[in-house]
Amino acid sequence: MKDVNVTELRQNLPEYLARVQRGERLRVTTRGRAIAEIAPPSASLEEAQAARARLRGSVLRYERPLEPVFGPEEWEMNQ
């Protein structure tokens, strides 16, 4: 992981983003203290985004959200 100062990062942002795109991780520092890390997206993030895309539009809408889904006669605890 390469350390890069905030000022250096600002002045050369396209170059550093290209490095991240190639898989390199960067640690951003200010006054010698690490304040952030920049890394390429992880596979798990991409998998989560793909899962959300597959689920999009599959959730049914409940028209009366303030009313019970089942009546009292359908609950086991009322028997």
N, CA, C and O atoms as a CHARMM CRD file, in Angstrom:
* protein
*
  316
    1    1 MET  N      0.85700  -1.16800   0.00000 PROA 1      0.00000
    2    1 MET  CA     0.00000   0.00000   0.00000 PROA 1      0.00000
    3    1 MET  C      0.90500   1.23200   0.00000 PROA 1      0.00000
    4    1 MET  O      1.84700   1.32800   0.78700 PROA 1      0.00000
    5    2 LYS  N      0.61000   2.14800  -0.87300 PROA 2      0.00000
    6    2 LYS  CA     1.40800   3.36500  -0.99800 PROA 2      0.00000
    7    2 LYS  C      0.76300   4.48100  -0.18600 PROA 2      0.00000
    8    2 LYS  O     -0.45100   4.68000  -0.23600 PROA 2      0.00000
    9    3 ASP  N      1.59900   5.21100   0.56800 PROA 3      0.00000
   10    3 ASP  CA     1.12900   6.39900   1.27900 PROA 3      0.00000
   11    3 ASP  C      1.23200   7.60100   0.35300 PROA 3      0.00000
   12    3 ASP  O      2.23300   7.77300  -0.34300 PROA 3      0.00000
   13    4 VAL  N      0.19400   8.43300   0.34700 PROA 4      0.00000
   14    4 VAL  CA     0.20000   9.64500  -0.47000 PROA 4      0.00000
   15    4 VAL  C     -0.42300  10.77900   0.34100 PROA 4      0.00000
   16    4 VAL  O     -1.48100  10.61400   0.94900 PROA 4      0.00000
   17    5 ASN  N      0.23800  11.91700   0.34100 PROA 5      0.00000
   18    5 ASN  CA    -0.24300  13.09600   1.04900 PROA 5      0.00000
   19    5 ASN  C     -1.44300  13.68700   0.31300 PROA 5      0.00000
   20    5 ASN  O     -1.54100  13.57500  -0.90900 PROA 5      0.00000
   21    6 VAL  N     -2.34300  14.30900   1.04600 PROA 6      0.00000
   22    6 VAL  CA    -3.55200  14.89900   0.46400 PROA 6      0.00000
   23    6 VAL  C     -3.20200  15.87300  -0.66000 PROA 6      0.00000
   24    6 VAL  O     -3.83200  15.85000  -1.71700 PROA 6      0.00000
   25    7 THR  N     -2.21400  16.71700  -0.44400 PROA 7      0.00000
   26    7 THR  CA    -1.83300  17.70200  -1.46000 PROA 7      0.00000
   27    7 THR  C     -1.35900  17.01500  -2.73000 PROA 7      0.00000
   28    7 THR  O     -1.75300  17.39500  -3.83200 PROA 7      0.00000
   29    8 GLU  N     -0.51300  16.00400  -2.57700 PROA 8      0.00000
   30    8 GLU  CA    -0.01500  15.23600  -3.72700 PROA 8      0.00000
   31    8 GLU  C     -1.17600  14.54900  -4.45100 PROA 8      0.00000
   32    8 GLU  O     -1.22000  14.52700  -5.68100 PROA 8      0.00000
   33    9 LEU  N     -2.10700  13.99300  -3.68800 PROA 9      0.00000
   34    9 LEU  CA    -3.26700  13.32200  -4.28200 PROA 9      0.00000
   35    9 LEU  C     -4.09500  14.30000  -5.10100 PROA 9      0.00000
   36    9 LEU  O     -4.49900  13.98800  -6.22100 PROA 9      0.00000
   37   10 ARG  N     -4.34800  15.47700  -4.55200 PROA 10     0.00000
   38   10 ARG  CA    -5.13600  16.48500  -5.27600 PROA 10     0.00000
   39   10 ARG  C     -4.46100  16.88600  -6.58300 PROA 10     0.00000
   40   10 ARG  O     -5.12200  17.02000  -7.61300 PROA 10     0.00000
   41   11 GLN  N     -3.14900  17.07500  -6.53800 PROA 11     0.00000
   42   11 GLN  CA    -2.42500  17.54200  -7.71700 PROA 11     0.00000
   43   11 GLN  C     -2.32500  16.47900  -8.80600 PROA 11     0.00000
   44   11 GLN  O     -2.17800  16.80900  -9.98300 PROA 11     0.00000
   45   12 ASN  N     -2.40400  15.21300  -8.42500 PROA 12     0.00000
   46   12 ASN  CA    -2.21000  14.12200  -9.38500 PROA 12     0.00000
   47   12 ASN  C     -3.32800  13.08800  -9.31000 PROA 12     0.00000
   48   12 ASN  O     -3.08200  11.89300  -9.47200 PROA 12     0.00000
   49   13 LEU  N     -4.54100  13.53700  -9.06700 PROA 13     0.00000
   50   13 LEU  CA    -5.65600  12.61500  -8.86200 PROA 13     0.00000
   51   13 LEU  C     -5.85200  11.62700 -10.00600 PROA 13     0.00000
   52   13 LEU  O     -6.00400  10.43600  -9.73400 PROA 13     0.00000
   53   14 PRO  N     -5.85900  12.05000 -11.27400 PROA 14     0.00000
   54   14 PRO  CA    -6.06500  11.06100 -12.34500 PROA 14     0.00000
   55   14 PRO  C     -5.01600   9.94400 -12.33600 PROA 14     0.00000
   56   14 PRO  O     -5.34200   8.78000 -12.56900 PROA 14     0.00000
   57   15 GLU  N     -3.77100  10.30100 -12.06900 PROA 15     0.00000
   58   15 GLU  CA    -2.70200   9.29500 -12.02600 PROA 15     0.00000
   59   15 GLU  C     -2.94400   8.28700 -10.90000 PROA 15     0.00000
   60   15 GLU  O     -2.81000   7.08000 -11.09900 PROA 15     0.00000
   61   16 TYR  N     -3.30100   8.79300  -9.71900 PROA 16     0.00000
   62   16 TYR  CA    -3.52800   7.89700  -8.58600 PROA 16     0.00000
   63   16 TYR  C     -4.78100   7.04100  -8.78300 PROA 16     0.00000
   64   16 TYR  O     -4.80000   5.87600  -8.38600 PROA 16     0.00000
   65   17 LEU  N     -5.81100   7.60000  -9.38100 PROA 17     0.00000
   66   17 LEU  CA    -7.01100   6.79500  -9.64600 PROA 17     0.00000
   67   17 LEU  C     -6.72100   5.70000 -10.65900 PROA 17     0.00000
   68   17 LEU  O     -7.28600   4.61000 -10.57000 PROA 17     0.00000
   69   18 ALA  N     -5.85200   5.97300 -11.61600 PROA 18     0.00000
   70   18 ALA  CA    -5.45100   4.93800 -12.58100 PROA 18     0.00000
   71   18 ALA  C     -4.72100   3.81000 -11.85700 PROA 18     0.00000
   72   18 ALA  O     -4.91000   2.63800 -12.18200 PROA 18     0.00000
   73   19 ARG  N     -3.89300   4.15700 -10.88700 PROA 19     0.00000
   74   19 ARG  CA    -3.18900   3.13200 -10.11400 PROA 19     0.00000
   75   19 ARG  C     -4.17700   2.27200  -9.33300 PROA 19     0.00000
   76   19 ARG  O     -4.03800   1.05000  -9.27200 PROA 19     0.00000
   77   20 VAL  N     -5.17500   2.92000  -8.73800 PROA 20     0.00000
   78   20 VAL  CA    -6.19700   2.17600  -7.99500 PROA 20     0.00000
   79   20 VAL  C     -6.96900   1.27300  -8.94400 PROA 20     0.00000
   80   20 VAL  O     -7.28800   0.13500  -8.59900 PROA 20     0.00000
   81   21 GLN  N     -7.26700   1.76800 -10.12600 PROA 21     0.00000
   82   21 GLN  CA    -7.99700   0.97200 -11.11300 PROA 21     0.00000
   83   21 GLN  C     -7.20200  -0.27600 -11.50100 PROA 21     0.00000
   84   21 GLN  O     -7.78800  -1.30600 -11.83500 PROA 21     0.00000
   85   22 ARG  N     -5.88700  -0.18800 -11.45800 PROA 22     0.00000
   86   22 ARG  CA    -5.03400  -1.33900 -11.76500 PROA 22     0.00000
   87   22 ARG  C     -4.89600  -2.28100 -10.57300 PROA 22     0.00000
   88   22 ARG  O     -4.22500  -3.30800 -10.67100 PROA 22     0.00000
   89   23 GLY  N     -5.52400  -1.94100  -9.44800 PROA 23     0.00000
   90   23 GLY  CA    -5.52500  -2.84400  -8.30300 PROA 23     0.00000
   91   23 GLY  C     -4.70900  -2.38200  -7.11000 PROA 23     0.00000
   92   23 GLY  O     -4.69700  -3.06300  -6.08400 PROA 23     0.00000
   93   24 GLU  N     -4.03200  -1.25700  -7.20800 PROA 24     0.00000
   94   24 GLU  CA    -3.21100  -0.76600  -6.10400 PROA 24     0.00000
   95   24 GLU  C     -4.08600  -0.07500  -5.05600 PROA 24     0.00000
   96   24 GLU  O     -5.09400   0.55200  -5.38100 PROA 24     0.00000
   97   25 ARG  N     -3.67900  -0.20400  -3.80400 PROA 25     0.00000
   98   25 ARG  CA    -4.37200   0.47100  -2.70300 PROA 25     0.00000
   99   25 ARG  C     -3.54500   1.67100  -2.27700 PROA 25     0.00000
  100   25 ARG  O     -2.31500   1.61500  -2.29100 PROA 25     0.00000
  101   26 LEU  N     -4.20900   2.75600  -1.89800 PROA 26     0.00000
  102   26 LEU  CA    -3.52800   3.96500  -1.44600 PROA 26     0.00000
  103   26 LEU  C     -3.97200   4.31100  -0.03100 PROA 26     0.00000
  104   26 LEU  O     -5.13700   4.14000   0.33000 PROA 26     0.00000
  105   27 ARG  N     -3.02000   4.80100   0.76600 PROA 27     0.00000
  106   27 ARG  CA    -3.34700   5.33100   2.08800 PROA 27     0.00000
  107   27 ARG  C     -3.12900   6.83700   2.00100 PROA 27     0.00000
  108   27 ARG  O     -2.02400   7.29000   1.70200 PROA 27     0.00000
  109   28 VAL  N     -4.16700   7.60500   2.25900 PROA 28     0.00000
  110   28 VAL  CA    -4.09900   9.06400   2.18200 PROA 28     0.00000
  111   28 VAL  C     -3.69600   9.58700   3.56000 PROA 28     0.00000
  112   28 VAL  O     -4.27100   9.20700   4.58000 PROA 28     0.00000
  113   29 THR  N     -2.69100  10.47100   3.56300 PROA 29     0.00000
  114   29 THR  CA    -2.19100  11.00200   4.82300 PROA 29     0.00000
  115   29 THR  C     -2.26100  12.52100   4.83900 PROA 29     0.00000
  116   29 THR  O     -2.27200  13.17400   3.79600 PROA 29     0.00000
  117   30 THR  N     -2.30700  13.06000   6.04000 PROA 30     0.00000
  118   30 THR  CA    -2.16400  14.49100   6.25300 PROA 30     0.00000
  119   30 THR  C     -1.32300  14.66600   7.50700 PROA 30     0.00000
  120   30 THR  O     -1.63200  14.11200   8.56200 PROA 30     0.00000
  121   31 ARG  N     -0.26600  15.43700   7.37800 PROA 31     0.00000
  122   31 ARG  CA     0.68800  15.63200   8.47900 PROA 31     0.00000
  123   31 ARG  C      1.19300  14.30400   9.02100 PROA 31     0.00000
  124   31 ARG  O      1.40700  14.16100  10.22500 PROA 31     0.00000
  125   32 GLY  N      1.38300  13.33700   8.13600 PROA 32     0.00000
  126   32 GLY  CA     1.91800  12.03600   8.52800 PROA 32     0.00000
  127   32 GLY  C      0.91900  11.06800   9.12700 PROA 32     0.00000
  128   32 GLY  O      1.28300   9.93500   9.44200 PROA 32     0.00000
  129   33 ARG  N     -0.32500  11.47700   9.29200 PROA 33     0.00000
  130   33 ARG  CA    -1.36400  10.60400   9.85700 PROA 33     0.00000
  131   33 ARG  C     -2.26300  10.08400   8.75400 PROA 33     0.00000
  132   33 ARG  O     -2.69600  10.84800   7.89100 PROA 33     0.00000
  133   34 ALA  N     -2.54500   8.80300   8.77500 PROA 34     0.00000
  134   34 ALA  CA    -3.46200   8.21300   7.80100 PROA 34     0.00000
  135   34 ALA  C     -4.87700   8.68800   8.09900 PROA 34     0.00000
  136   34 ALA  O     -5.34400   8.62500   9.23700 PROA 34     0.00000
  137   35 ILE  N     -5.55700   9.16900   7.04900 PROA 35     0.00000
  138   35 ILE  CA    -6.93900   9.63500   7.23400 PROA 35     0.00000
  139   35 ILE  C     -7.92600   8.86300   6.37300 PROA 35     0.00000
  140   35 ILE  O     -9.13200   8.91500   6.61300 PROA 35     0.00000
  141   36 ALA  N     -7.42000   8.14200   5.36300 PROA 36     0.00000
  142   36 ALA  CA    -8.32900   7.39800   4.48100 PROA 36     0.00000
  143   36 ALA  C     -7.53600   6.37600   3.68600 PROA 36     0.00000
  144   36 ALA  O     -6.31300   6.45900   3.57100 PROA 36     0.00000
  145   37 GLU  N     -8.25600   5.41700   3.14400 PROA 37     0.00000
  146   37 GLU  CA    -7.67700   4.45800   2.20900 PROA 37     0.00000
  147   37 GLU  C     -8.53500   4.45200   0.95700 PROA 37     0.00000
  148   37 GLU  O     -9.76100   4.54000   1.02400 PROA 37     0.00000
  149   38 ILE  N     -7.87900   4.34900  -0.17000 PROA 38     0.00000
  150   38 ILE  CA    -8.58300   4.25700  -1.45200 PROA 38     0.00000
  151   38 ILE  C     -8.20700   2.91100  -2.04800 PROA 38     0.00000
  152   38 ILE  O     -7.02700   2.58400  -2.17500 PROA 38     0.00000
  153   39 ALA  N     -9.21300   2.13900  -2.41000 PROA 39     0.00000
  154   39 ALA  CA    -8.97300   0.79500  -2.92900 PROA 39     0.00000
  155   39 ALA  C     -9.97500   0.49200  -4.02900 PROA 39     0.00000
  156   39 ALA  O    -11.05700   1.07800  -4.06900 PROA 39     0.00000
  157   40 PRO  N     -9.61500  -0.42800  -4.92400 PROA 40     0.00000
  158   40 PRO  CA   -10.58600  -0.84100  -5.93500 PROA 40     0.00000
  159   40 PRO  C    -11.76300  -1.54300  -5.25900 PROA 40     0.00000
  160   40 PRO  O    -11.61100  -2.08000  -4.16200 PROA 40     0.00000
  161   41 PRO  N    -12.92400  -1.54500  -5.89400 PROA 41     0.00000
  162   41 PRO  CA   -14.07800  -2.21200  -5.28500 PROA 41     0.00000
  163   41 PRO  C    -13.79000  -3.69400  -5.09000 PROA 41     0.00000
  164   41 PRO  O    -13.16400  -4.33400  -5.93500 PROA 41     0.00000
  165   42 SER  N    -14.24900  -4.22400  -3.98000 PROA 42     0.00000
  166   42 SER  CA   -14.03600  -5.64000  -3.70900 PROA 42     0.00000
  167   42 SER  C    -15.05800  -6.47800  -4.46100 PROA 42     0.00000
  168   42 SER  O    -16.10100  -5.98200  -4.88700 PROA 42     0.00000
  169   43 ALA  N    -14.74200  -7.74000  -4.61200 PROA 43     0.00000
  170   43 ALA  CA   -15.66600  -8.65700  -5.28900 PROA 43     0.00000
  171   43 ALA  C    -16.98000  -8.73300  -4.52700 PROA 43     0.00000
  172   43 ALA  O    -18.04300  -8.85200  -5.13600 PROA 43     0.00000
  173   44 SER  N    -16.91900  -8.66400  -3.19700 PROA 44     0.00000
  174   44 SER  CA   -18.15200  -8.76600  -2.41700 PROA 44     0.00000
  175   44 SER  C    -19.06700  -7.57300  -2.67800 PROA 44     0.00000
  176   44 SER  O    -20.28900  -7.72100  -2.67900 PROA 44     0.00000
  177   45 LEU  N    -18.49100  -6.39500  -2.89900 PROA 45     0.00000
  178   45 LEU  CA   -19.29900  -5.22600  -3.23700 PROA 45     0.00000
  179   45 LEU  C    -19.98300  -5.43700  -4.58100 PROA 45     0.00000
  180   45 LEU  O    -21.16800  -5.14100  -4.73400 PROA 45     0.00000
  181   46 GLU  N    -19.24400  -5.94200  -5.54200 PROA 46     0.00000
  182   46 GLU  CA   -19.82600  -6.19400  -6.86300 PROA 46     0.00000
  183   46 GLU  C    -20.90800  -7.26500  -6.78500 PROA 46     0.00000
  184   46 GLU  O    -21.93200  -7.16800  -7.46200 PROA 46     0.00000
  185   47 GLU  N    -20.68000  -8.29100  -5.95600 PROA 47     0.00000
  186   47 GLU  CA   -21.69300  -9.33700  -5.78500 PROA 47     0.00000
  187   47 GLU  C    -22.95100  -8.76600  -5.14100 PROA 47     0.00000
  188   47 GLU  O    -24.06300  -9.12200  -5.53300 PROA 47     0.00000
  189   48 ALA  N    -22.78800  -7.88900  -4.16200 PROA 48     0.00000
  190   48 ALA  CA   -23.94800  -7.27600  -3.50200 PROA 48     0.00000
  191   48 ALA  C    -24.73100  -6.41800  -4.48500 PROA 48     0.00000
  192   48 ALA  O    -25.96200  -6.43300  -4.47800 PROA 48     0.00000
  193   49 GLN  N    -24.03400  -5.67700  -5.32100 PROA 49     0.00000
  194   49 GLN  CA   -24.71400  -4.85100  -6.31800 PROA 49     0.00000
  195   49 GLN  C    -25.46500  -5.72400  -7.31800 PROA 49     0.00000
  196   49 GLN  O    -26.57400  -5.38000  -7.72800 PROA 49     0.00000
  197   50 ALA  N    -24.87700  -6.84500  -7.71200 PROA 50     0.00000
  198   50 ALA  CA   -25.54500  -7.75600  -8.64500 PROA 50     0.00000
  199   50 ALA  C    -26.78800  -8.36500  -7.99600 PROA 50     0.00000
  200   50 ALA  O    -27.82200  -8.51100  -8.64900 PROA 50     0.00000
  201   51 ALA  N    -26.68900  -8.71900  -6.71700 PROA 51     0.00000
  202   51 ALA  CA   -27.84300  -9.28700  -6.01400 PROA 51     0.00000
  203   51 ALA  C    -28.97100  -8.26700  -5.91800 PROA 51     0.00000
  204   51 ALA  O    -30.13500  -8.61000  -6.12300 PROA 51     0.00000
  205   52 ARG  N    -28.63400  -7.01300  -5.60500 PROA 52     0.00000
  206   52 ARG  CA   -29.66200  -5.96200  -5.55700 PROA 52     0.00000
  207   52 ARG  C    -30.32500  -5.78900  -6.91300 PROA 52     0.00000
  208   52 ARG  O    -31.53900  -5.60000  -6.99400 PROA 52     0.00000
  209   53 ALA  N    -29.53800  -5.85300  -7.97200 PROA 53     0.00000
  210   53 ALA  CA   -30.09200  -5.69600  -9.32200 PROA 53     0.00000
  211   53 ALA  C    -31.06000  -6.83200  -9.63400 PROA 53     0.00000
  212   53 ALA  O    -32.10100  -6.61200 -10.25400 PROA 53     0.00000
  213   54 ARG  N    -30.71700  -8.05800  -9.20100 PROA 54     0.00000
  214   54 ARG  CA   -31.61200  -9.20000  -9.44800 PROA 54     0.00000
  215   54 ARG  C    -32.91500  -9.06300  -8.66600 PROA 54     0.00000
  216   54 ARG  O    -33.96800  -9.48400  -9.14400 PROA 54     0.00000
  217   55 LEU  N    -32.85600  -8.48300  -7.47600 PROA 55     0.00000
  218   55 LEU  CA   -34.05000  -8.35000  -6.63600 PROA 55     0.00000
  219   55 LEU  C    -34.91500  -7.15100  -6.99600 PROA 55     0.00000
  220   55 LEU  O    -36.09300  -7.09600  -6.64300 PROA 55     0.00000
  221   56 ARG  N    -34.32800  -6.19900  -7.69700 PROA 56     0.00000
  222   56 ARG  CA   -35.06600  -4.97800  -8.03300 PROA 56     0.00000
  223   56 ARG  C    -36.36600  -5.34200  -8.77100 PROA 56     0.00000
  224   56 ARG  O    -36.34600  -6.06800  -9.76500 PROA 56     0.00000
  225   57 GLY  N    -37.45600  -4.83900  -8.28000 PROA 57     0.00000
  226   57 GLY  CA   -38.75200  -5.08800  -8.90700 PROA 57     0.00000
  227   57 GLY  C    -39.42000  -6.37400  -8.45700 PROA 57     0.00000
  228   57 GLY  O    -40.53600  -6.66600  -8.88900 PROA 57     0.00000
  229   58 SER  N    -38.76600  -7.15700  -7.59500 PROA 58     0.00000
  230   58 SER  CA   -39.35000  -8.43000  -7.18900 PROA 58     0.00000
  231   58 SER  C    -40.13200  -8.34100  -5.87800 PROA 58     0.00000
  232   58 SER  O    -40.82900  -9.28900  -5.51600 PROA 58     0.00000
  233   59 VAL  N    -40.03000  -7.23600  -5.17300 PROA 59     0.00000
  234   59 VAL  CA   -40.72700  -7.08100  -3.89800 PROA 59     0.00000
  235   59 VAL  C    -42.15600  -6.63500  -4.17000 PROA 59     0.00000
  236   59 VAL  O    -42.40100  -5.67600  -4.90300 PROA 59     0.00000
  237   60 LEU  N    -43.09000  -7.35200  -3.56300 PROA 60     0.00000
  238   60 LEU  CA   -44.49500  -7.00800  -3.73400 PROA 60     0.00000
  239   60 LEU  C    -44.84900  -5.83300  -2.83900 PROA 60     0.00000
  240   60 LEU  O    -44.26500  -5.65600  -1.77100 PROA 60     0.00000
  241   61 ARG  N    -45.78100  -5.05500  -3.26800 PROA 61     0.00000
  242   61 ARG  CA   -46.21800  -3.89700  -2.50100 PROA 61     0.00000
  243   61 ARG  C    -47.47900  -4.25300  -1.73200 PROA 61     0.00000
  244   61 ARG  O    -48.38300  -4.89400  -2.26900 PROA 61     0.00000
  245   62 TYR  N    -47.53600  -3.84100  -0.48500 PROA 62     0.00000
  246   62 TYR  CA   -48.72100  -4.06300   0.32900 PROA 62     0.00000
  247   62 TYR  C    -49.50800  -2.76800   0.34400 PROA 62     0.00000
  248   62 TYR  O    -49.01200  -1.74100   0.80800 PROA 62     0.00000
  249   63 GLU  N    -50.72400  -2.80800  -0.15700 PROA 63     0.00000
  250   63 GLU  CA   -51.52100  -1.60100  -0.35900 PROA 63     0.00000
  251   63 GLU  C    -51.99500  -0.94400   0.93300 PROA 63     0.00000
  252   63 GLU  O    -52.19300   0.27100   0.96700 PROA 63     0.00000
  253   64 ARG  N    -52.18200  -1.73100   2.00500 PROA 64     0.00000
  254   64 ARG  CA   -52.69600  -1.17400   3.26400 PROA 64     0.00000
  255   64 ARG  C    -51.70100  -1.46200   4.39100 PROA 64     0.00000
  256   64 ARG  O    -51.92900  -2.37400   5.18600 PROA 64     0.00000
  257   65 PRO  N    -50.62500  -0.71900   4.47600 PROA 65     0.00000
  258   65 PRO  CA   -49.57300  -1.03800   5.44000 PROA 65     0.00000
  259   65 PRO  C    -49.96800  -0.88600   6.90100 PROA 65     0.00000
  260   65 PRO  O    -49.28600  -1.42900   7.77000 PROA 65     0.00000
  261   66 LEU  N    -51.04200  -0.17000   7.20200 PROA 66     0.00000
  262   66 LEU  CA   -51.44100   0.02100   8.59100 PROA 66     0.00000
  263   66 LEU  C    -52.44400  -1.01600   9.06900 PROA 66     0.00000
  264   66 LEU  O    -52.79600  -1.04000  10.24800 PROA 66     0.00000
  265   67 GLU  N    -52.90300  -1.86700   8.17500 PROA 67     0.00000
  266   67 GLU  CA   -53.84800  -2.91400   8.55300 PROA 67     0.00000
  267   67 GLU  C    -53.10900  -4.23500   8.70700 PROA 67     0.00000
  268   67 GLU  O    -52.10500  -4.46600   8.03400 PROA 67     0.00000
  269   68 PRO  N    -53.60100  -5.11600   9.59900 PROA 68     0.00000
  270   68 PRO  CA   -52.94900  -6.42100   9.76900 PROA 68     0.00000
  271   68 PRO  C    -52.98900  -7.22800   8.47000 PROA 68     0.00000
  272   68 PRO  O    -53.93100  -7.12400   7.68400 PROA 68     0.00000
  273   69 VAL  N    -51.97600  -8.00900   8.27100 PROA 69     0.00000
  274   69 VAL  CA   -51.92100  -8.86300   7.08600 PROA 69     0.00000
  275   69 VAL  C    -52.92200  -9.99900   7.22800 PROA 69     0.00000
  276   69 VAL  O    -53.59100 -10.36900   6.26400 PROA 69     0.00000
  277   70 PHE  N    -53.02400 -10.56000   8.45100 PROA 70     0.00000
  278   70 PHE  CA   -53.95200 -11.65300   8.72300 PROA 70     0.00000
  279   70 PHE  C    -54.96100 -11.20600   9.76700 PROA 70     0.00000
  280   70 PHE  O    -54.67100 -10.34400  10.59700 PROA 70     0.00000
  281   71 GLY  N    -56.14700 -11.79900   9.72000 PROA 71     0.00000
  282   71 GLY  CA   -57.15300 -11.52900  10.73700 PROA 71     0.00000
  283   71 GLY  C    -56.84600 -12.30600  12.01100 PROA 71     0.00000
  284   71 GLY  O    -56.02800 -13.22500  11.99200 PROA 71     0.00000
  285   72 PRO  N    -57.49400 -11.94800  13.11600 PROA 72     0.00000
  286   72 PRO  CA   -57.23500 -12.61100  14.40300 PROA 72     0.00000
  287   72 PRO  C    -57.48400 -14.11000  14.35200 PROA 72     0.00000
  288   72 PRO  O    -56.81400 -14.86600  15.05500 PROA 72     0.00000
  289   73 GLU  N    -58.43500 -14.55900  13.53300 PROA 73     0.00000
  290   73 GLU  CA   -58.73800 -15.99100  13.45800 PROA 73     0.00000
  291   73 GLU  C    -57.59700 -16.79200  12.83800 PROA 73     0.00000
  292   73 GLU  O    -57.55200 -18.01400  12.98100 PROA 73     0.00000
  293   74 GLU  N    -56.70000 -16.13500  12.16800 PROA 74     0.00000
  294   74 GLU  CA   -55.59600 -16.83500  11.51500 PROA 74     0.00000
  295   74 GLU  C    -54.34400 -16.93300  12.39100 PROA 74     0.00000
  296   74 GLU  O    -53.37700 -17.58800  12.00400 PROA 74     0.00000
  297   75 TRP  N    -54.34800 -16.31000  13.53000 PROA 75     0.00000
  298   75 TRP  CA   -53.19300 -16.35600  14.42100 PROA 75     0.00000
  299   75 TRP  C    -53.31300 -17.54800  15.36400 PROA 75     0.00000
  300   75 TRP  O    -54.36100 -17.74900  15.97800 PROA 75     0.00000
  301   76 GLU  N    -52.27000 -18.32300  15.48200 PROA 76     0.00000
  302   76 GLU  CA   -52.27100 -19.48300  16.37700 PROA 76     0.00000
  303   76 GLU  C    -52.47700 -19.07300  17.83100 PROA 76     0.00000
  304   76 GLU  O    -53.11400 -19.79900  18.59400 PROA 76     0.00000
  305   77 MET  N    -51.95000 -17.92700  18.21600 PROA 77     0.00000
  306   77 MET  CA   -52.03900 -17.52600  19.61900 PROA 77     0.00000
  307   77 MET  C    -53.47000 -17.19400  20.03100 PROA 77     0.00000
  308   77 MET  O    -53.76200 -17.15200  21.22600 PROA 77     0.00000
  309   78 ASN  N    -54.36100 -16.96000  19.08600 PROA 78     0.00000
  310   78 ASN  CA   -55.75200 -16.64600  19.41500 PROA 78     0.00000
  311   78 ASN  C    -56.62600 -17.88400  19.47900 PROA 78     0.00000
  312   78 ASN  O    -57.81600 -17.77800  19.77400 PROA 78     0.00000
  313   79 GLN  N    -56.07000 -19.04700  19.21300 PROA 79     0.00000
  314   79 GLN  CA   -56.88000 -20.27100  19.22500 PROA 79     0.00000
  315   79 GLN  C    -56.98000 -20.85600  20.60200 PROA 79     0.00000
  316   79 GLN  O    -57.62500 -21.88700  20.79000 PROA 79     0.00000
